[in-house]
């Protein structure tokens, strides 16, 4: 959102969206030695990707977000047999690192703070329980605290789309899928 700080901007954007597209690639989780989601721990200061995922899950449960579409992007490789650049399969290529099964209280606290400060959400938030009904059984609510692994698994439980195969065709197919998802929910 122009004119806002980065974090406040994405929070406002996701809280006003009807369809949320979560683009996931290897670099979503490990972008540099300083940024590695697999190294998050209880004392970590936070992580904006996991924060976004937490917000999306709760906004979906509250009915504010109507659809969540994970778009899983494999690694881009040159394959002469395929005629050029191709995306590999996200999971087969190991793009999703082992995720820590640890709660990060700073992420939980920040997500709850943003949800409670939203006038349209704060007034309807139950004080003691948030529960995303469509996540895997046993996944706790945001108030109980989810682990990083549970949060990402919950996001991946939504029907997604793989960007896999010849580069241009894969990207075109992903754009078409996003468009179709928007159309299903009458989003302009």
C-alpha positions as CSV (number, residue, x, y, z in Angstrom):
1,X,0.0,0.0,0.0
2,X,1.7,3.3,-1.1
3,X,2.7,5.6,1.7
4,X,2.7,3.1,4.4
5,X,5.5,1.2,6.0
6,X,6.2,-2.2,4.4
7,X,4.8,-4.3,7.2
8,X,1.7,-2.2,7.7
9,X,1.1,-2.1,4.0
10,X,1.1,-5.9,3.6
11,X,-1.1,-6.3,6.6
12,X,-3.7,-3.8,5.2
13,X,-3.5,-5.4,1.8
14,X,-4.0,-9.0,3.0
15,X,-6.8,-7.9,5.4
16,X,-8.7,-6.3,2.5
17,X,-8.2,-9.1,0.0
18,X,-10.8,-11.6,-1.0
19,X,-8.4,-14.0,-2.7
20,X,-4.8,-14.4,-1.4
21,X,-2.1,-15.9,-3.6
22,X,0.8,-17.3,-1.6
23,X,3.8,-17.6,-4.0
24,X,6.2,-20.0,-2.5
25,X,9.7,-20.9,-3.9
26,X,13.0,-22.0,-2.4
27,X,13.9,-18.3,-1.8
28,X,10.6,-17.8,0.2
29,X,12.1,-19.9,2.9
30,X,15.9,-19.5,2.5
31,X,17.1,-16.4,0.8
32,X,20.5,-15.8,2.3
33,X,22.5,-17.0,5.3
34,X,20.8,-14.2,7.3
35,X,17.3,-15.2,6.2
36,X,16.5,-18.8,6.7
37,X,13.0,-19.8,8.0
38,X,14.3,-23.2,8.9
39,X,16.4,-21.6,11.7
40,X,13.6,-19.8,13.4
41,X,13.3,-20.5,17.1
42,X,11.3,-19.5,20.2
43,X,13.5,-16.4,20.8
44,X,13.5,-15.3,17.1
45,X,12.4,-11.7,16.5
46,X,9.9,-12.7,13.9
47,X,9.5,-13.4,10.2
48,X,7.3,-11.6,7.8
49,X,6.6,-14.6,5.6
50,X,5.3,-16.6,8.5
51,X,3.5,-13.5,9.9
52,X,1.7,-13.1,6.5
53,X,0.7,-16.8,6.5
54,X,-0.7,-16.6,10.1
55,X,-2.8,-13.6,9.1
56,X,-4.1,-15.3,5.9
57,X,-5.2,-18.4,7.9
58,X,-7.1,-16.4,10.4
59,X,-8.7,-14.0,7.9
60,X,-9.8,-17.0,5.9
61,X,-11.4,-18.6,9.0
62,X,-13.1,-15.3,9.8
63,X,-14.6,-15.2,6.3
64,X,-12.7,-12.1,5.3
65,X,-10.5,-14.0,2.8
66,X,-12.6,-16.2,0.5
67,X,-9.8,-18.2,-1.1
68,X,-6.2,-19.0,-0.5
69,X,-4.2,-20.2,-3.5
70,X,-0.6,-21.4,-2.9
71,X,1.5,-21.1,-6.1
72,X,4.5,-23.4,-5.7
73,X,7.4,-22.4,-7.9
74,X,10.2,-24.9,-8.5
75,X,13.8,-24.1,-9.3
76,X,14.5,-22.6,-12.8
77,X,17.0,-24.9,-14.7
78,X,18.2,-25.0,-18.2
79,X,17.3,-28.3,-19.9
80,X,18.5,-28.7,-23.4
81,X,16.2,-31.8,-23.9
82,X,13.2,-29.6,-23.0
83,X,14.3,-26.8,-25.3
84,X,15.5,-24.3,-22.7
85,X,14.5,-23.0,-19.2
86,X,12.2,-25.2,-17.2
87,X,10.8,-25.0,-13.6
88,X,11.4,-28.1,-11.6
89,X,8.8,-29.6,-9.3
90,X,8.6,-27.6,-6.0
91,X,8.6,-30.6,-3.7
92,X,10.8,-33.0,-5.8
93,X,13.4,-30.3,-6.0
94,X,13.5,-29.8,-2.2
95,X,12.4,-26.2,-2.4
96,X,10.6,-26.6,1.0
97,X,13.3,-27.0,3.6
98,X,12.7,-28.9,6.9
99,X,10.7,-26.5,9.0
100,X,11.1,-26.1,12.7
101,X,8.3,-27.5,14.8
102,X,8.7,-24.6,17.2
103,X,6.3,-21.7,18.2
104,X,7.7,-18.2,17.7
105,X,5.8,-16.0,20.2
106,X,6.8,-12.8,18.6
107,X,5.0,-13.8,15.4
108,X,1.9,-14.9,17.2
109,X,1.9,-11.6,19.2
110,X,2.3,-9.4,16.2
111,X,-0.4,-11.3,14.2
112,X,-2.9,-11.0,17.0
113,X,-2.0,-7.3,17.5
114,X,-2.7,-6.6,13.8
115,X,-6.0,-8.6,13.9
116,X,-7.3,-6.9,17.0
117,X,-6.4,-3.4,15.7
118,X,-8.4,-3.9,12.5
119,X,-11.8,-2.2,13.2
120,X,-13.7,-4.8,11.1
121,X,-12.0,-7.7,12.7
122,X,-11.1,-6.7,16.3
123,X,-14.8,-6.3,17.2
124,X,-15.7,-9.8,16.0
125,X,-12.6,-11.7,17.2
126,X,-13.4,-14.2,19.9
127,X,-11.3,-13.3,23.0
128,X,-10.1,-16.8,23.7
129,X,-10.1,-18.8,20.5
130,X,-9.2,-18.5,16.8
131,X,-9.5,-21.6,14.8
132,X,-9.1,-22.1,11.1
133,X,-11.6,-24.8,10.3
134,X,-10.1,-25.9,7.0
135,X,-6.6,-26.7,8.2
136,X,-5.3,-30.2,9.0
137,X,-6.8,-31.8,12.2
138,X,-4.7,-31.1,15.2
139,X,-3.5,-27.7,14.0
140,X,-4.0,-25.3,16.9
141,X,-5.4,-21.8,16.6
142,X,-3.3,-18.7,16.5
143,X,-4.1,-18.0,20.1
144,X,-2.9,-21.4,21.2
145,X,0.1,-20.8,19.0
146,X,1.1,-22.7,15.9
147,X,4.6,-23.9,15.1
148,X,6.3,-22.7,11.9
149,X,5.8,-26.2,10.5
150,X,2.1,-26.2,11.3
151,X,1.6,-22.8,9.8
152,X,3.2,-23.7,6.5
153,X,1.5,-27.1,6.4
154,X,-1.9,-25.3,7.0
155,X,-1.2,-23.0,4.0
156,X,-0.2,-25.9,1.9
157,X,-3.4,-27.7,2.7
158,X,-5.3,-25.4,0.3
159,X,-5.6,-26.5,-3.3
160,X,-2.7,-24.9,-5.0
161,X,-0.9,-24.6,-8.4
162,X,2.5,-25.8,-9.4
163,X,4.8,-23.7,-11.6
164,X,6.5,-26.6,-13.2
165,X,7.7,-27.4,-16.7
166,X,8.7,-25.1,-19.6
167,X,9.2,-21.5,-18.3
168,X,6.8,-19.5,-20.3
169,X,4.0,-22.1,-20.4
170,X,4.3,-22.6,-16.6
171,X,4.0,-18.9,-15.9
172,X,1.1,-18.5,-18.3
173,X,-0.7,-21.4,-16.6
174,X,-0.1,-19.9,-13.2
175,X,-1.5,-16.5,-14.3
176,X,-4.6,-18.3,-15.8
177,X,-5.1,-20.2,-12.5
178,X,-5.0,-17.0,-10.5
179,X,-7.4,-15.4,-12.9
180,X,-9.8,-18.3,-12.6
181,X,-9.7,-18.2,-8.8
182,X,-10.4,-14.5,-8.9
183,X,-13.3,-15.1,-11.2
184,X,-14.8,-17.8,-9.0
185,X,-15.0,-15.2,-6.2
186,X,-16.1,-12.4,-8.4
187,X,-13.0,-10.3,-7.6
188,X,-12.1,-7.4,-9.8
